[in-house]
């Protein structure tokens, strides 16, 4: 369950970052490209978790995705966008619960 939530979370983040590439220009475009590169790396790491069968790798990637989702929720709150706050916050909580249960 932890690996599934982590992987879905990573690919949702990747999807949003790819969509973010469409609009910006100038410095914002560069920032969007950097965000997309990092999201791709996290999605790749989460995919490895599905095949590697490494509990320590799963814990590391899951914890990283919890941090990413908390950060996304904080950005959503700063933008005063409820959906962009609540969605990542709930994903972070679900991933943290799954991580604790897995590690328990």
N, CA and C atoms as an extended XYZ file, in Angstrom:
312
Properties=species:S:1:pos:R:3:atomname:S:1:resname:S:1:resid:I:1 pbc="F F F"
N         0.825       -1.189        0.000 N   UNK     1
C         0.000        0.000        0.000 CA  UNK     1
C         0.874        1.259        0.000 C   UNK     1
N         1.919        1.264        0.786 N   UNK     2
C         2.811        2.425        0.860 CA  UNK     2
C         3.462        2.702       -0.494 C   UNK     2
N         3.908        1.649       -1.158 N   UNK     3
C         4.545        1.823       -2.466 CA  UNK     3
C         3.552        2.359       -3.488 C   UNK     3
N         2.324        1.880       -3.440 N   UNK     4
C         1.306        2.341       -4.388 CA  UNK     4
C         0.987        3.818       -4.186 C   UNK     4
N         0.775        4.225       -2.944 N   UNK     5
C         0.470        5.630       -2.660 CA  UNK     5
C         1.648        6.516       -3.058 C   UNK     5
N         2.842        6.076       -2.740 N   UNK     6
C         4.040        6.846       -3.079 CA  UNK     6
C         4.178        7.014       -4.591 C   UNK     6
N         3.969        5.942       -5.325 N   UNK     7
C         4.111        5.989       -6.775 CA  UNK     7
C         3.038        6.864       -7.413 C   UNK     7
N         1.797        6.708       -6.971 N   UNK     8
C         0.718        7.549       -7.496 CA  UNK     8
C         1.011        9.016       -7.200 C   UNK     8
N         1.433        9.304       -5.988 N   UNK     9
C         1.761       10.669       -5.600 CA  UNK     9
C         2.858       11.256       -6.491 C   UNK     9
N         3.890       10.467       -6.757 N   UNK    10
C         5.002       10.940       -7.596 CA  UNK    10
C         4.537       11.210       -9.023 C   UNK    10
N         3.683       10.350       -9.561 N   UNK    11
C         3.227       10.553      -10.929 CA  UNK    11
C         2.215       11.687      -11.049 C   UNK    11
N         1.427       11.920      -10.019 N   UNK    12
C         0.535       13.089      -10.020 CA  UNK    12
C         1.380       14.360      -10.020 C   UNK    12
N         2.418       14.391       -9.198 N   UNK    13
C         3.317       15.553       -9.187 CA  UNK    13
C         3.977       15.747      -10.545 C   UNK    13
N         4.401       14.656      -11.160 N   UNK    14
C         5.004       14.742      -12.487 CA  UNK    14
C         3.998       15.298      -13.497 C   UNK    14
N         2.775       14.834      -13.421 N   UNK    15
C         1.744       15.326      -14.330 CA  UNK    15
C         1.528       16.815      -14.213 C   UNK    15
N         1.448       17.302      -12.970 N   UNK    16
C         1.279       18.743      -12.766 CA  UNK    16
C         2.488       19.522      -13.278 C   UNK    16
N         3.677       18.983      -13.093 N   UNK    17
C         4.854       19.713      -13.556 CA  UNK    17
C         4.934       19.733      -15.079 C   UNK    17
N         4.489       18.671      -15.732 N   UNK    18
C         4.465       18.657      -17.196 CA  UNK    18
C         3.455       19.687      -17.709 C   UNK    18
N         2.293       19.743      -17.081 N   UNK    19
C         1.293       20.749      -17.456 CA  UNK    19
C         1.857       22.155      -17.251 C   UNK    19
N         2.645       22.335      -16.194 N   UNK    20
C         3.247       23.622      -15.904 CA  UNK    20
C         4.231       24.098      -16.956 C   UNK    20
N         4.710       23.185      -17.775 N   UNK    21
C         5.652       23.555      -18.838 CA  UNK    21
C         4.973       24.318      -19.976 C   UNK    21
N         3.685       24.190      -20.090 N   UNK    22
C         2.970       24.750      -21.232 CA  UNK    22
C         2.869       26.263      -21.227 C   UNK    22
N         2.710       26.875      -20.042 N   UNK    23
C         2.374       28.279      -20.019 CA  UNK    23
C         3.488       29.288      -19.854 C   UNK    23
N         4.429       29.072      -18.967 N   UNK    24
C         5.345       30.155      -18.623 CA  UNK    24
C         6.361       30.486      -19.712 C   UNK    24
N         6.887       31.700      -19.589 N   UNK    25
C         7.966       32.137      -20.476 CA  UNK    25
C         9.055       32.757      -19.622 C   UNK    25
N        10.236       32.889      -20.189 N   UNK    26
C        11.333       33.533      -19.475 CA  UNK    26
C        11.801       32.725      -18.287 C   UNK    26
N        12.039       33.419      -17.173 N   UNK    27
C        12.551       32.776      -15.957 CA  UNK    27
C        11.568       31.744      -15.428 C   UNK    27
N        10.273       32.005      -15.575 N   UNK    28
C         9.268       31.054      -15.099 CA  UNK    28
C         9.356       29.745      -15.885 C   UNK    28
N         9.666       29.837      -17.172 N   UNK    29
C         9.812       28.624      -17.984 CA  UNK    29
C        10.991       27.789      -17.487 C   UNK    29
N        12.073       28.446      -17.145 N   UNK    30
C        13.228       27.730      -16.604 CA  UNK    30
C        12.900       27.040      -15.300 C   UNK    30
N        12.188       27.723      -14.422 N   UNK    31
C        11.785       27.132      -13.144 CA  UNK    31
C        10.875       25.933      -13.374 C   UNK    31
N         9.967       26.041      -14.344 N   UNK    32
C         9.061       24.932      -14.654 CA  UNK    32
C         9.845       23.728      -15.173 C   UNK    32
N        10.888       23.967      -15.964 N   UNK    33
C        11.713       22.869      -16.473 CA  UNK    33
C        12.469       22.180      -15.342 C   UNK    33
N        13.017       22.963      -14.422 N   UNK    34
C        13.698       22.374      -13.270 CA  UNK    34
C        12.726       21.551      -12.426 C   UNK    34
N        11.527       22.073      -12.202 N   UNK    35
C        10.519       21.349      -11.420 CA  UNK    35
C        10.145       20.038      -12.110 C   UNK    35
N        10.019       20.074      -13.421 N   UNK    36
C         9.663       18.875      -14.178 CA  UNK    36
C        10.769       17.830      -14.087 C   UNK    36
N        12.016       18.264      -14.180 N   UNK    37
C        13.145       17.335      -14.068 CA  UNK    37
C        13.148       16.642      -12.715 C   UNK    37
N        12.932       17.392      -11.660 N   UNK    38
C        12.907       16.817      -10.316 CA  UNK    38
C        11.712       15.881      -10.135 C   UNK    38
N        10.576       16.268      -10.678 N   UNK    39
C         9.394       15.405      -10.593 CA  UNK    39
C         9.613       14.101      -11.344 C   UNK    39
N        10.275       14.183      -12.503 N   UNK    40
C        10.579       12.966      -13.258 CA  UNK    40
C        11.489       12.044      -12.447 C   UNK    40
N        12.492       12.618      -11.793 N   UNK    41
C        13.412       11.810      -10.978 CA  UNK    41
C        12.672       11.125       -9.830 C   UNK    41
N        11.756       11.842       -9.195 N   UNK    42
C        10.986       11.235       -8.098 CA  UNK    42
C        10.062       10.135       -8.617 C   UNK    42
N         9.459       10.355       -9.775 N   UNK    43
C         8.601        9.319      -10.361 CA  UNK    43
C         9.419        8.076      -10.720 C   UNK    43
N        10.614        8.292      -11.242 N   UNK    44
C        11.495        7.163      -11.559 CA  UNK    44
C        11.890        6.412      -10.291 C   UNK    44
N        12.226        7.151       -9.243 N   UNK    45
C        12.600        6.509       -7.972 CA  UNK    45
C        11.421        5.725       -7.400 C   UNK    45
N        10.230        6.280       -7.505 N   UNK    46
C         9.040        5.589       -6.999 CA  UNK    46
C         8.761        4.326       -7.816 C   UNK    46
N         9.045        4.371       -9.105 N   UNK    47
C         8.851        3.190       -9.950 CA  UNK    47
C         9.847        2.090       -9.574 C   UNK    47
N        11.068        2.482       -9.280 N   UNK    48
C        12.075        1.506       -8.853 CA  UNK    48
C        11.614        0.782       -7.593 C   UNK    48
N        10.954        1.516       -6.707 N   UNK    49
C        10.455        0.926       -5.460 CA  UNK    49
C         9.544       -0.265       -5.747 C   UNK    49
N         8.744       -0.169       -6.801 N   UNK    50
C         7.810       -1.253       -7.118 CA  UNK    50
C         8.521       -2.550       -7.491 C   UNK    50
N         9.741       -2.435       -8.003 N   UNK    51
C        10.466       -3.618       -8.476 CA  UNK    51
C        11.636       -4.022       -7.586 C   UNK    51
N        12.177       -3.098       -6.830 N   UNK    52
C        13.404       -3.365       -6.064 CA  UNK    52
C        13.165       -4.182       -4.805 C   UNK    52
N        11.973       -4.123       -4.268 N   UNK    53
C        11.674       -4.849       -3.026 CA  UNK    53
C        12.628       -4.476       -1.907 C   UNK    53
N        12.942       -3.187       -1.807 N   UNK    54
C        13.854       -2.691       -0.784 CA  UNK    54
C        13.080       -1.826        0.211 C   UNK    54
N        12.886       -2.321        1.434 N   UNK    55
C        12.144       -1.544        2.424 CA  UNK    55
C        12.778       -0.187        2.727 C   UNK    55
N        14.099       -0.132        2.778 N   UNK    56
C        14.744        1.147        3.086 CA  UNK    56
C        14.565        2.135        1.931 C   UNK    56
N        14.617        1.658        0.703 N   UNK    57
C        14.391        2.517       -0.470 CA  UNK    57
C        12.957        3.043       -0.453 C   UNK    57
N        12.000        2.171       -0.149 N   UNK    58
C        10.601        2.584       -0.070 CA  UNK    58
C        10.416        3.650        1.001 C   UNK    58
N        11.006        3.443        2.164 N   UNK    59
C        10.884        4.442        3.232 CA  UNK    59
C        11.445        5.797        2.799 C   UNK    59
N        12.595        5.778        2.145 N   UNK    60
C        13.231        7.026        1.717 CA  UNK    60
C        12.378        7.759        0.675 C   UNK    60
N        11.897        7.040       -0.322 N   UNK    61
C        11.099        7.679       -1.369 CA  UNK    61
C         9.753        8.123       -0.814 C   UNK    61
N         9.128        7.306        0.024 N   UNK    62
C         7.834        7.676        0.614 CA  UNK    62
C         7.975        8.933        1.469 C   UNK    62
N         9.019        8.987        2.284 N   UNK    63
C         9.226       10.167        3.122 CA  UNK    63
C         9.468       11.402        2.264 C   UNK    63
N        10.227       11.238        1.194 N   UNK    64
C        10.472       12.359        0.280 CA  UNK    64
C         9.168       12.849       -0.331 C   UNK    64
N         8.306       11.929       -0.736 N   UNK    65
C         7.035       12.335       -1.332 CA  UNK    65
C         6.120       12.995       -0.297 C   UNK    65
N         6.189       12.576        0.951 N   UNK    66
C         5.431       13.269        2.004 CA  UNK    66
C         5.899       14.721        2.076 C   UNK    66
N         7.203       14.932        2.050 N   UNK    67
C         7.735       16.299        2.095 CA  UNK    67
C         7.300       17.111        0.879 C   UNK    67
N         7.328       16.494       -0.296 N   UNK    68
C         6.898       17.181       -1.516 CA  UNK    68
C         5.434       17.593       -1.398 C   UNK    68
N         4.598       16.675       -0.942 N   UNK    69
C         3.167       16.976       -0.847 CA  UNK    69
C         2.875       18.036        0.224 C   UNK    69
N         3.607       18.015        1.324 N   UNK    70
C         3.455       19.067        2.337 CA  UNK    70
C         3.848       20.411        1.730 C   UNK    70
N         4.944       20.429        0.994 N   UNK    71
C         5.359       21.662        0.320 CA  UNK    71
C         4.314       22.137       -0.675 C   UNK    71
N         3.750       21.208       -1.451 N   UNK    72
C         2.702       21.577       -2.404 CA  UNK    72
C         1.480       22.152       -1.688 C   UNK    72
N         1.112       21.561       -0.558 N   UNK    73
C        -0.027       22.073        0.212 CA  UNK    73
C         0.258       23.484        0.738 C   UNK    73
N         1.485       23.707        1.159 N   UNK    74
C         1.855       25.044        1.643 CA  UNK    74
C         1.796       26.070        0.513 C   UNK    74
N         2.217       25.683       -0.672 N   UNK    75
C         2.128       26.581       -1.828 CA  UNK    75
C         0.661       26.854       -2.151 C   UNK    75
N        -0.158       25.814       -2.141 N   UNK    76
C        -1.587       25.991       -2.383 CA  UNK    76
C        -2.218       26.933       -1.384 C   UNK    76
N        -1.814       26.817       -0.117 N   UNK    77
C        -2.343       27.711        0.915 CA  UNK    77
C        -1.896       29.144        0.673 C   UNK    77
N        -0.656       29.300        0.292 N   UNK    78
C        -0.151       30.654        0.013 CA  UNK    78
C        -0.880       31.290       -1.169 C   UNK    78
N        -1.242       30.459       -2.150 N   UNK    79
C        -1.986       30.945       -3.311 CA  UNK    79
C        -3.483       31.081       -3.016 C   UNK    79
N        -3.874       30.662       -1.823 N   UNK    80
C        -5.276       30.678       -1.388 CA  UNK    80
C        -6.162       29.889       -2.340 C   UNK    80
N        -5.678       28.706       -2.721 N   UNK    81
C        -6.399       27.810       -3.623 CA  UNK    81
C        -6.738       26.547       -2.833 C   UNK    81
N        -8.011       26.384       -2.495 N   UNK    82
C        -8.412       25.284       -1.617 CA  UNK    82
C        -8.050       23.908       -2.151 C   UNK    82
N        -8.354       23.655       -3.414 N   UNK    83
C        -8.083       22.335       -3.970 CA  UNK    83
C        -6.588       22.027       -3.983 C   UNK    83
N        -5.775       23.032       -4.297 N   UNK    84
C        -4.326       22.835       -4.327 CA  UNK    84
C        -3.723       22.794       -2.933 C   UNK    84
N        -4.521       23.072       -1.930 N   UNK    85
C        -4.092       22.930       -0.540 CA  UNK    85
C        -4.560       21.596        0.022 C   UNK    85
N        -5.835       21.321       -0.134 N   UNK    86
C        -6.429       20.126        0.475 CA  UNK    86
C        -5.942       18.846       -0.202 C   UNK    86
N        -5.859       18.829       -1.539 N   UNK    87
C        -5.427       17.618       -2.246 CA  UNK    87
C        -4.050       17.141       -1.814 C   UNK    87
N        -3.036       17.998       -1.916 N   UNK    88
C        -1.707       17.565       -1.477 CA  UNK    88
C        -1.630       17.269        0.029 C   UNK    88
N        -2.376       18.020        0.832 N   UNK    89
C        -2.349       17.770        2.277 CA  UNK    89
C        -2.906       16.383        2.589 C   UNK    89
N        -4.014       16.028        1.959 N   UNK    90
C        -4.590       14.697        2.189 CA  UNK    90
C        -3.677       13.598        1.643 C   UNK    90
N        -3.049       13.861        0.521 N   UNK    91
C        -2.110       12.891       -0.036 CA  UNK    91
C        -0.924       12.698        0.905 C   UNK    91
N        -0.421       13.794        1.469 N   UNK    92
C         0.696       13.704        2.422 CA  UNK    92
C         0.300       12.890        3.645 C   UNK    92
N        -0.894       13.138        4.164 N   UNK    93
C        -1.365       12.398        5.348 CA  UNK    93
C        -1.521       10.912        5.015 C   UNK    93
N        -2.136       10.611        3.867 N   UNK    94
C        -2.317        9.210        3.472 CA  UNK    94
C        -0.971        8.517        3.300 C   UNK    94
N        -0.025        9.204        2.665 N   UNK    95
C         1.288        8.614        2.453 CA  UNK    95
C         2.028        8.426        3.777 C   UNK    95
N         1.888        9.388        4.686 N   UNK    96
C         2.532        9.269        5.994 CA  UNK    96
C         1.937        8.112        6.794 C   UNK    96
N         0.614        7.980        6.764 N   UNK    97
C        -0.040        6.869        7.469 CA  UNK    97
C         0.446        5.530        6.891 C   UNK    97
N         0.497        5.444        5.550 N   UNK    98
C         0.971        4.208        4.918 CA  UNK    98
C         2.435        3.931        5.269 C   UNK    98
N         3.238        4.984        5.323 N   UNK    99
C         4.650        4.827        5.677 CA  UNK    99
C         4.820        4.341        7.106 C   UNK    99
N         4.070        4.927        8.019 N   UNK   100
C         4.146        4.509        9.426 CA  UNK   100
C         3.670        3.061        9.575 C   UNK   100
N         2.585        2.723        8.895 N   UNK   101
C         2.076        1.339        8.957 CA  UNK   101
C         3.090        0.352        8.373 C   UNK   101
N         3.722        0.741        7.273 N   UNK   102
C         4.729       -0.106        6.647 CA  UNK   102
C         5.933       -0.283        7.552 C   UNK   102
N         6.325        0.807        8.215 N   UNK   103
C         7.528        0.775        9.058 CA  UNK   103
C         7.266        0.149       10.416 C   UNK   103
N         5.985        0.137       10.803 N   UNK   104
C         5.574       -0.303       12.139 CA  UNK   104
C         5.988       -1.650       12.490 C   UNK   104
